Amino acid sequence: MTPIGKNIVIKTIEEEIVTSSGLMLSSDDANKQRYKRGLIIKPGVEVRAIEEGQEIYYDKRAGYTMFIENEAYTIIQENDVVVVL
């Protein structure tokens, strides 16, 4: 699979969120967070700053999910990435 342009194929990473005081947030509280964590599966041909295998945070309202070979992937634009880990 090769994403076109500045599209990026990612796999969402479900993470447990723990506050600084050690409290684990419920899934409802975690869903209120604006950003989600993801793993770069394949960057588009015009993406230069992000490489395959890197973890990122991206705006959870961005992109869409599609099934490729029975696996769910999220497709986002390069400008939806806010942090590269």
N, C-alpha and C positions, 0 to 999 in steps of 0.2 A: 504494500500500500504506500502510495506517495501523495501526501497532501499538497495541494496546489497553492501557490502564492504564500501568504503570511498565515495560513491556517496551521494549527498544531493539533495533533491527535494526542490526547492524554487519557490516563486511567486515574480516576478519582481515588484518593486515599482516605478511607474513613479513619478519623482519629478521635481519641477520647480527649476532651478538654478538661484540664485540671487547673483550678484557680491558684493564685499564689499562696492561699491559706490551706491548700490541699484538698479542696472540695471538688468532686468530679461533677461536671455539668451533665444534666440529662440530655437526651437526644433533642428534645424540643428547644432547650437553651442553646445547644450547639448549632442547631439550624438557624438561630437568630444571628449567628456570626456572619459577617458579610463575605469573608474570604474562605475558600476551601483549598485543601492541599491536593496536589496531583503529581503524577509521574509522567514525564515526557516519553511517549512511545515513539513518535515520529514528528519532527518539525517540518514545516513546509519548505519548498525549494528556495523561497526568498527570506527565510528566517536565518539570521546570522548570529544573534546573541545567545541563543538557547540551543542546547545540544540534547540528543537522545540520551535518556537515562537520568537526567537531572530532575530534582524535585522542585516544585514551584508552589506558590500561592497565587490563586487567580480569583477574580470576581465570580461568585457563585451564580450570579444572574446572567453571566455571559455564556454564549455557545449553545450547543444542543447535543443530545445523546443519539448515537446511532449504533446499530449492531453490525459488526463486520466479522464474518465467520463465527457467528453465534457468541461473540463477546461484545459487551457494552463498552463503548468508548465515548468520550466527550470531545467535541471539536470546538476549539476556541480560536480567537485571533491573537496574534502576537501582542497587540496592545492591551489585552485583557490580563496579561501576566503582571503582577505587582512586585513579586519577590522571587528571585532564584536562589535556592539554598545550596 
